[in-house]
Amino acid sequence: DLNTSRQEQERKIMAQVSEQLSCNPEKLYQRVLVLVGEGWNQGIVGIASSKILEQFGKPNVLFSVEGEMAVGSARSVGDFSLYDALCYCSSLLTKFGGHKLAAGMQLPAAELPAFEEAVNGYAREFFPEMPALEYRVDSVLFPEELTLENVESLAGLEPFGAGNPAPLFLIENARIQEIVPLSGNRHVKLKLRAGRCWFEALQFGVGTDEFPYFPGQDVDLLVSLDINEFRGKRTVSVKIKDIHPAGFDVEQYLLEKSEYEKFNRGEPVLQQFLRSFLPTREEVAVIYRFLRAHAGFQGDLDMLYIRPQINRLGYGKYRVALDVLEEVGLINCAA
């Protein structure tokens, strides 16, 4: 019962975060996301902050406002030290603590706008290029290696934790055969084929209406492995940590996304990127025709970008094309 209650409160926080970002999409261009809610459970905002970090790949701080005070929980990525950032903003805080990648703090609610400006000022001064969320691939995995014996052998590496993360494996060029909704369409199970091998993988926290891939598409999967026991039967459990179209150039995508966000913050952008971000009329039409054919798109804009007919444009050009379509009133990106 306690776990069910926690999950429900977590979903409510994430829904309110999504609504805030829909109403204020310019927040997503900030180096550090600062989000505020009334009466959020202080024991759950840290979990929500971790989910936001995975979703947007950015340091973030979630504040729960109780009366005149705001209590926050933060998560970070790479070399961006939350502790150093909070020391920089310490004159605004009544108390704070933590370390490089996780921290907590308290301040008067009236100081929230000043804190948001200060923490992003720190990031702007010391991190002209913000670190991206990265995963370490421990090994490339072939589907025929998904055996109970192999997965059981990983237990010799335990215990897993912050200093010894559970291993992650890359499965390349797997073709999606079927997408099955689970738990009231809160999660999906993928049935995949790679070569002559068939296997299944689970992705949590996304339903079929938000899942941007389709049967017949080839994907690369970053996965963790575990043993599932049900009614006395033991099977290999494959859980998706990240997924991209097969051969997707992640490095170029992150580079263009960073430059596009700089452009929207009014910061200098290299001329080579500015030129490459300009779409032709036909390239804008490609996106518009796709949206019309699919009656729009519900979900994160980066999930729309990975569609094969769209990601070949390049991320910067894709986002500028969306801006153009929204400016002339043909789409609404904040809906």
C-alpha positions in Angstrom: 0.0 0.0 0.0 2.8 2.4 0.9 4.6 1.6 -2.4 1.3 2.2 -4.4 0.9 5.5 -2.6 4.4 6.5 -3.4 4.0 5.7 -7.1 0.8 7.7 -7.2 2.4 10.8 -5.6 5.4 10.4 -8.0 3.1 10.3 -11.0 1.3 13.5 -9.8 4.6 15.3 -9.4 5.8 14.3 -12.9 2.4 15.3 -14.4 2.7 18.8 -12.8 6.3 19.1 -14.0 5.1 18.2 -17.5 2.4 20.8 -17.3 4.9 23.5 -16.1 7.2 22.7 -19.0 4.4 22.8 -21.5 3.3 26.2 -20.2 6.9 27.5 -20.1 8.8 25.6 -22.8 11.7 28.1 -22.7 12.7 26.5 -19.3 14.0 23.6 -21.3 16.7 25.8 -22.8 18.1 26.5 -19.3 21.3 24.9 -18.2 19.8 23.9 -14.9 16.0 23.2 -14.6 14.4 24.6 -11.5 10.8 23.5 -10.9 8.4 24.3 -8.1 5.3 22.7 -6.7 3.0 23.3 -3.7 3.0 20.5 -1.1 5.1 18.0 -3.0 6.1 15.1 -0.8 9.7 15.9 0.3 10.5 12.2 0.4 9.6 11.7 -3.2 10.9 14.9 -5.0 14.4 13.3 -5.1 13.0 10.3 -7.0 11.2 12.6 -9.4 14.4 14.7 -9.8 16.3 11.5 -10.9 13.6 10.8 -13.4 13.8 14.3 -14.8 17.5 13.9 -15.1 17.1 10.8 -17.2 14.4 12.4 -19.3 16.1 15.7 -20.1 19.8 14.9 -19.3 20.1 18.1 -17.3 20.9 19.1 -13.7 17.7 19.9 -12.0 16.2 21.1 -8.7 12.7 20.4 -7.5 11.3 22.5 -4.8 8.3 21.8 -2.6 6.8 24.9 -1.2 5.3 24.7 2.3 4.1 28.1 3.6 6.9 30.6 3.4 9.7 28.0 2.9 10.8 25.9 0.0 12.6 22.6 0.4 14.5 21.3 -2.6 16.1 18.1 -3.9 18.6 18.1 -6.8 20.3 15.6 -9.1 23.2 16.3 -11.5 25.3 14.8 -14.3 28.9 14.6 -15.3 31.2 17.1 -13.8 28.5 19.6 -12.8 28.9 19.7 -9.0 25.7 20.5 -7.2 27.6 21.1 -4.0 29.8 23.8 -5.7 26.7 25.3 -7.3 24.9 25.6 -3.9 28.0 27.1 -2.3 27.9 29.8 -5.1 24.2 30.4 -4.2 24.7 30.0 -0.4 23.7 33.6 0.4 20.1 32.7 -0.7 19.9 29.4 1.3 19.0 28.8 4.9 20.7 25.4 4.7 22.0 22.9 2.2 24.1 19.7 1.9 25.0 16.9 -0.4 27.7 16.1 -2.9 28.6 16.3 -6.6 25.6 14.5 -8.0 22.8 14.9 -5.4 21.9 17.5 -2.9 19.2 19.0 -0.7 18.5 22.6 0.3 16.1 25.0 1.9 15.3 28.7 1.3 12.6 31.2 1.7 10.0 30.7 -1.1 10.3 34.4 -1.9 14.0 33.7 -3.0 13.1 31.1 -5.6 13.3 33.4 -8.6 16.7 34.7 -7.4 17.9 31.1 -6.8 16.9 30.1 -10.3 18.9 33.0 -11.8 21.9 32.4 -9.5 22.3 28.7 -10.2 22.0 29.2 -13.9 24.4 32.1 -13.6 26.9 29.7 -11.9 26.4 27.2 -14.8 26.9 29.9 -17.4 30.1 31.2 -15.8 31.8 27.9 -15.1 30.2 25.5 -17.7 29.9 27.2 -21.1 29.4 23.7 -22.4 27.2 21.7 -20.1 28.0 18.0 -19.6 25.6 15.5 -21.2 24.0 12.5 -19.5 26.3 9.6 -20.4 26.1 5.8 -19.9 29.1 3.5 -19.8 28.7 0.5 -22.1 30.4 -2.4 -20.3 30.1 -4.8 -23.2 28.4 -5.3 -26.6 26.0 -8.2 -26.2 24.8 -10.7 -28.7 21.2 -12.0 -28.1 22.4 -15.6 -28.1 24.4 -14.7 -24.9 21.1 -14.0 -23.0 21.3 -17.2 -21.0 20.5 -17.8 -17.3 24.0 -19.0 -16.7 25.6 -15.8 -18.1 23.2 -13.5 -16.2 23.7 -15.4 -13.0 27.5 -15.0 -13.3 27.0 -11.2 -12.9 26.2 -11.8 -9.2 29.9 -12.1 -8.7 30.2 -8.3 -9.3 27.8 -7.4 -6.5 27.0 -5.4 -4.5 26.0 -2.7 -7.0 25.8 1.0 -6.1 27.1 4.4 -6.7 30.7 3.3 -6.7 30.0 0.1 -8.5 27.1 0.5 -10.9 25.3 -2.5 -12.4 26.8 -3.4 -15.8 25.1 -2.1 -19.0 25.1 -3.9 -22.3 24.7 -2.7 -25.9 22.5 -4.8 -28.2 22.9 -3.5 -31.8 20.6 -3.8 -34.9 17.7 -5.5 -33.2 14.4 -5.4 -35.2 11.2 -4.6 -33.4 8.6 -7.3 -34.1 5.9 -6.4 -31.7 5.1 -3.7 -29.1 2.9 -5.0 -26.2 1.4 -2.7 -23.5 1.8 -3.7 -19.9 0.2 -2.6 -16.6 -2.6 -0.5 -18.1 -0.3 0.8 -20.8 2.2 2.4 -18.3 5.0 0.2 -19.7 5.8 -1.6 -22.9 7.3 -5.0 -23.7 9.2 -5.3 -27.0 9.5 -8.5 -28.9 12.7 -8.3 -31.0 14.8 -10.2 -33.4 18.6 -9.9 -34.1 19.9 -12.3 -36.7 18.2 -15.7 -35.9 17.6 -14.9 -32.2 14.4 -13.7 -30.7 14.2 -12.0 -27.3 12.0 -9.7 -25.2 12.9 -6.4 -23.5 10.9 -4.1 -21.1 10.8 -0.4 -21.1 9.2 1.2 -18.0 7.4 4.5 -17.7 6.3 4.8 -21.3 3.1 3.6 -22.9 2.4 2.6 -26.5 0.9 6.0 -27.2 4.3 7.7 -26.2 6.7 5.0 -27.5 8.1 6.5 -30.7 9.3 3.3 -32.4 7.3 0.9 -34.6 7.4 -2.7 -35.7 9.9 -3.3 -38.4 12.3 -0.6 -37.2 15.9 -1.5 -36.3 17.2 -0.2 -33.0 20.2 -0.2 -30.7 19.4 -1.0 -27.1 21.3 -0.2 -23.9 20.1 -2.7 -21.3 20.6 -4.1 -17.8 20.1 -7.8 -17.1 18.4 -9.6 -14.2 16.7 -12.9 -13.4 12.9 -12.9 -13.1 11.3 -15.6 -11.0 7.6 -16.3 -11.4 5.7 -19.4 -10.3 8.9 -21.3 -9.9 10.2 -20.5 -13.4 13.4 -18.5 -13.8 13.9 -16.4 -17.0 16.3 -13.7 -18.2 14.9 -10.1 -17.7 16.1 -7.5 -20.2 15.4 -3.9 -19.1 15.9 -1.0 -21.5 18.0 1.9 -20.1 18.2 3.7 -23.4 17.1 3.1 -27.0 17.9 4.8 -30.3 17.5 4.0 -34.0 20.2 1.7 -35.2 23.3 3.7 -36.1 21.9 6.9 -34.6 24.7 9.5 -34.2 24.2 10.4 -30.5 27.3 12.7 -30.4 26.1 14.9 -33.3 22.6 15.0 -31.9 23.9 16.2 -28.5 26.2 18.8 -30.1 23.4 20.3 -32.2 21.0 20.3 -29.3 23.5 22.2 -27.2 24.0 24.8 -29.9 20.2 25.1 -30.5 19.7 25.8 -26.8 22.4 28.4 -26.8 20.7 30.1 -29.7 17.4 30.2 -27.7 19.2 31.7 -24.7 20.6 34.4 -26.9 24.2 33.2 -26.6 26.7 33.2 -29.4 26.5 30.2 -31.8 29.1 29.1 -34.3 28.4 30.2 -37.8 28.7 26.7 -39.1 25.7 25.7 -36.9 23.6 28.7 -37.8 23.9 27.9 -41.5 23.2 24.2 -41.0 20.1 25.0 -38.9 18.3 26.8 -41.7 15.7 24.4 -43.3 14.4 24.7 -46.8 10.7 25.0 -47.5 10.6 21.3 -48.5 12.3 20.2 -45.3 9.7 22.2 -43.2 7.0 20.5 -45.3 8.4 17.0 -44.5 7.7 17.6 -40.8 4.3 19.2 -41.4 3.2 16.4 -43.7 4.3 13.8 -41.0 2.3 15.6 -38.3 -0.8 15.9 -40.4 -0.6 12.2 -41.4 -0.3 11.2 -37.8 -2.9 13.7 -36.4 -0.1 15.4 -34.5 2.3 14.0 -31.9 2.0 13.6 -28.1 5.2 13.5 -26.2 8.7 14.9 -25.9 9.9 16.7 -29.0 13.2 14.7 -28.9 11.1 11.6 -29.3 9.6 12.9 -32.5 13.0 13.7 -33.8 14.1 10.1 -33.8 11.6 9.2 -36.5 13.7 8.0 -39.5 12.2 10.5 -42.0 12.8 13.4 -39.6 16.2 12.7 -37.9 18.0 12.8 -41.3 17.4 16.6 -41.3 19.6 17.1 -38.3 18.5 18.2 -34.8 19.0 22.0 -35.2 17.2 22.1 -38.5 14.4 20.0 -37.2 13.8 22.3 -34.2 14.0 25.5 -36.3 11.4 24.0 -38.6 9.1 23.4 -35.7 9.6 27.0 -34.5 8.7 28.2 -38.0 5.5 26.0 -38.1 4.5 27.2 -34.7 5.2 30.9 -35.5 2.9 30.8 -38.5 0.2 29.1 -36.4 0.2 25.6 -38.1 1.2 23.7 -34.9 1.4 24.2 -31.2 4.5 22.7 -29.6 3.3 23.5 -26.0 0.0 21.7 -26.2 
